[in-house]
Amino acid sequence: MATIYLSSTYEDLNDHRRVVCEALHKAGHQVIAMEGYVATDQRPVEKCLQDVEKSDIYIGLFAFRYGYIPPVSHNNPNGLSITELEFRHAERLKKPILVFIAIEAAGISLNFVDAYTGEGAKGKSITALRSYLRTEKLASSFTDTPQLATDVLLALTKHLEGQKPAKPIARRNTIPHGKTKFIGREDEQKNLQEKVREHWIVTVTGAPGIGKTRLAMEVARSLEPQFYVIWVSLSQLQEPSAMSKLEESSDIPLRIARILGIKGQQDKEALPGFPWVG
């Protein structure tokens, strides 16, 4: 599970923070939040920034309040709010950032709207920050508290799923080994290897008994480090009548699907991208 740094102003989003924290804890995540310092906007700058560094993911909740601005002497030469300092630090560190912004329908009291209360320049500051978050961070909007918690978990889960390495495809050693050692035919092997790299479909033709299958086997084996190679044997289908029946029933794609471990109720469901006959 991830270590989450949850950032927001306090008084206006107290209930929102509580519900989101509970949801994250129930999902098994560790949450670092201002409640761990003191229940107020006036929290220690250095401690907050250090905790942002320790976190795996930054989650920011923003409404219409800019929040507490630490003194310039507290490592705040630009006069930013503690909430913006946390966000900017996560941004500098290139932390994954998930942002959620309250809209007017969220029911935030006008007492917590800086543009309404006339809190100096804070109204302009929060407006500018909200604008930046919407244009640069693809922020999500929220109204009610329960929906916010759900949206946070969904966004976090989506992010974590995207960070998982792709599950490697298990290689199947399906290429049969010849009964004798393969000797010579280097030019033919090289030519066939080049053809396979250049074209989607390569057909080896020739008179019966000249070693077409053995050549294909050796070339396929030589290409395993570069390609995911699966050997599908149709050697039992030697009679023309049998091949006609095979094409009519679309059994070739189904056999390939079974070798690949693909399951489908119908042949065409098993390999939807296969160039079907008929």
PyMOL commands that set and color helices and strands:
alter all, ss='L'
color gray80, all
select helices_A, chain A and resi 14-26+34-36+45-54+82-92+104-106+110-112+114-117+122-136+145-163+186-198+212-222+240-249+251-260+267-270
alter helices_A, ss='H'
color red, helices_A
select strands_A, chain A and resi 3-7+30-32+57-62+97-102+140-142
alter strands_A, ss='S'
color yellow, strands_A
deselect
rebuild
show_as cartoon
